[in-house]
């Protein structure tokens, strides 16, 4: 069995795979990482290998110590990947983006695919029919936009993302919610329009913790399962 760890900016996700099948998973805040890991190790004592996607770096050393003697691999472009990238330098491509691109290459082979990941940041990555990653874009996510308005204004309140937001705000709070949602929705639609104009038969994959905040249906999009990144990481670890 293999352990997949997705270490983000605010949460950590553990997935246990037996070959290509997910058999267990836990998602917790970073403060709870050790208790959750202890639970996983107790429930699955036969874990032999682990791959970590780490975009945080804060608890990396503690995590490595707690995983011993499990064999650990950190996701990077140095590994055997099912795609090639034009990102420069390749080492700067985030491990979460690598895992998602690997999942795309496996789930949608020989297809033009745009994967949009809505987390702390929103990332856009394009994979062509030859399995070549051309790059993409990075922009602020939901929470980051709320924090920016609070930090760079004198009187605007700090709000949390809210589901079911309309685009017509009737007071300050609803106006902020509308502005954040409208901005992200318009940004994503425009990104999809750009890629559709330049690449034929485009698949659009939406994933990440905030993907469910988007109105449905979004133009030509597929909402990926929450374990989409884990599938990609598991494939890399098994290669």
C-alpha positions in Angstrom: 0.0 0.0 0.0 1.1 3.6 -0.7 0.5 6.8 1.2 -0.2 10.0 -0.8 0.2 13.3 1.0 -1.1 16.6 -0.3 0.4 19.3 1.9 -1.3 22.7 1.1 -1.2 26.1 2.5 -3.9 25.6 5.1 -4.9 21.9 5.0 -3.2 18.5 4.6 -4.8 15.5 2.9 -3.8 11.9 3.3 -4.8 9.2 0.9 -4.1 5.5 1.1 -3.9 3.5 -2.2 -3.8 -0.2 -2.9 -2.4 -0.2 -6.4 -4.7 2.2 -8.3 -7.6 2.1 -5.8 -8.1 4.6 -3.0 -9.0 2.8 0.2 -8.8 5.6 2.8 -8.5 9.4 3.1 -8.4 12.1 5.7 -8.4 15.9 5.3 -7.5 18.1 8.3 -6.1 21.5 9.1 -2.3 21.8 9.4 -2.6 22.0 13.2 -4.0 18.5 13.2 -1.5 16.9 10.8 0.3 14.7 13.3 -2.8 13.1 14.9 -4.3 12.4 11.5 -1.0 10.8 10.3 -0.8 8.7 13.5 -4.3 7.5 12.8 -3.4 6.6 9.2 -0.3 4.7 10.3 -2.2 2.8 12.9 -5.0 1.8 10.5 -2.6 0.9 7.7 0.7 -0.5 9.3 1.8 -2.1 6.0 2.5 1.2 4.3 5.8 1.0 2.4 6.1 4.1 0.2 4.9 7.7 0.3 4.9 10.6 -2.1 4.4 14.1 -0.9 3.2 17.2 -2.8 4.4 20.0 -0.6 3.6 23.6 -1.5 3.9 24.8 2.1 7.3 23.7 3.5 6.6 24.7 7.1 6.2 21.1 8.6 8.3 19.2 6.0 11.0 18.1 8.4 8.6 17.1 11.1 6.6 15.2 8.6 9.6 13.3 7.3 10.6 12.3 10.9 7.1 11.1 11.6 7.0 9.0 8.5 10.2 7.0 9.2 10.9 4.2 8.1 8.5 4.6 5.2 10.3 5.4 1.9 9.5 9.0 1.0 9.5 10.7 -2.4 8.9 14.4 -2.9 6.9 15.2 -6.1 9.1 17.1 -8.6 9.9 17.3 -12.3 12.9 15.1 -11.6 10.7 12.1 -11.3 9.4 9.9 -14.1 6.3 11.8 -15.3 3.7 10.9 -17.9 4.1 14.3 -19.6 6.8 16.8 -20.6 6.9 20.4 -19.6 8.0 23.6 -21.2 8.0 25.4 -17.9 11.2 27.3 -17.2 13.0 26.4 -15.0 11.1 23.1 -14.7 12.0 22.8 -11.0 9.8 25.8 -10.3 6.6 24.0 -11.4 4.6 23.4 -8.2 4.3 19.8 -7.0 0.5 20.2 -6.8 0.4 21.2 -10.5 2.7 18.3 -11.4 0.3 15.8 -9.7 -2.7 17.3 -11.5 -1.0 17.3 -14.8 -0.1 13.6 -14.3 -3.7 12.8 -13.5 -4.8 14.6 -16.7 -2.2 12.7 -18.8 -3.5 9.4 -17.5 -7.3 10.2 -17.5 -7.4 12.1 -20.8 -4.5 10.8 -22.9 -3.8 12.5 -26.3 -6.3 15.2 -25.6 -6.0 19.0 -25.3 -6.8 19.6 -21.6 -7.0 22.7 -19.5 -6.9 22.0 -15.8 -8.0 24.7 -13.4 -7.3 24.2 -9.7 -9.1 26.4 -7.2 -7.2 26.5 -4.0 -5.4 29.3 -2.1 -4.4 30.4 -5.6 -6.1 29.5 -8.8 -3.8 27.8 -11.2 -4.3 27.2 -14.9 -2.3 24.5 -16.8 -2.6 23.4 -20.4 -1.6 19.9 -21.6 -1.7 19.2 -25.4 -2.5 16.1 -27.4 1.2 15.1 -27.4 1.4 15.2 -23.6 3.3 18.5 -23.5 2.6 21.0 -20.8 2.8 24.5 -22.2 2.5 26.4 -18.9 -0.5 28.4 -17.7 -1.3 31.1 -15.1 -1.6 31.7 -11.4 -4.0 34.2 -9.8 -5.4 34.8 -6.3 -8.1 32.4 -5.0 -11.3 33.2 -3.1 -9.8 33.6 0.4 -6.8 35.5 -0.9 -9.1 38.1 -2.6 -11.1 38.6 0.6 -7.9 39.1 2.6 -6.5 41.5 0.0 -9.6 43.8 0.2 -9.3 43.9 4.0 -5.5 44.5 4.0 -5.5 47.2 1.4 -8.5 49.2 2.4 -9.3 51.3 5.5 -12.9 50.1 6.3 -13.8 47.0 4.4 -14.5 44.0 6.6 -12.7 40.7 6.3 -15.3 38.2 5.1 -15.2 34.4 4.4 -16.2 32.9 1.1 -19.9 32.3 1.0 -21.9 29.8 -1.1 -24.9 30.8 -3.2 -23.6 34.3 -3.9 -25.4 36.5 -6.5 -23.7 39.0 -8.7 -25.8 41.9 -7.5 -24.7 43.1 -4.0 -27.2 45.3 -2.1 -24.8 46.3 0.7 -21.1 46.3 1.5 -20.9 42.6 2.5 -23.0 41.3 -0.4 -21.1 43.6 -2.7 -17.8 42.1 -1.6 -19.1 38.6 -2.1 -20.5 39.5 -5.5 -17.2 41.1 -6.5 -15.1 38.2 -5.6 -17.4 35.6 -7.1 -18.0 37.6 -10.3 -14.3 38.3 -10.7 -13.3 34.6 -10.5 -16.2 33.5 -12.6 -15.4 36.0 -15.3 -11.7 35.2 -15.2 -12.2 31.4 -15.5 -14.7 31.9 -18.4 -12.3 34.2 -20.2 -9.5 31.7 -19.7 -11.6 28.9 -21.2 -12.6 31.1 -24.2 -8.9 31.8 -24.9 -7.9 28.2 -24.9 -10.9 27.2 -26.9 -10.0 29.7 -29.6 -6.5 28.4 -29.8 -6.8 24.7 -29.3 -9.5 22.4 -30.8 -11.6 19.9 -28.8 -10.6 21.2 -25.4 -11.3 19.4 -22.2 -11.7 21.7 -19.2 -11.2 20.1 -15.7 -12.1 22.0 -12.6 -10.7 20.8 -9.3 -9.6 22.0 -5.8 -11.4 22.8 -2.6 -13.1 26.0 -3.9 -14.3 24.5 -7.2 -17.7 23.8 -5.8 -18.2 27.5 -5.1 -18.5 28.2 -8.9 -22.0 28.4 -10.5 -23.0 25.3 -12.4 -22.9 24.5 -15.1 -19.7 26.4 -16.0 -19.0 26.5 -19.7 -17.7 23.1 -21.1 -16.3 22.1 -17.7 -15.9 18.8 -15.8 -15.8 19.0 -12.0 -13.1 16.5 -11.1 -13.3 14.3 -8.0 -11.5 15.6 -4.9 -8.9 12.9 -5.2 -7.9 13.9 -8.7 -4.5 15.2 -7.5 -4.0 12.0 -5.4 -4.6 9.8 -8.5 -1.8 11.6 -10.3 0.6 11.4 -7.4 -0.2 7.7 -6.9 0.6 7.1 -10.6 3.9 8.9 -10.2 4.8 6.9 -7.1 4.0 3.6 -8.9 6.0 4.5 -12.0 
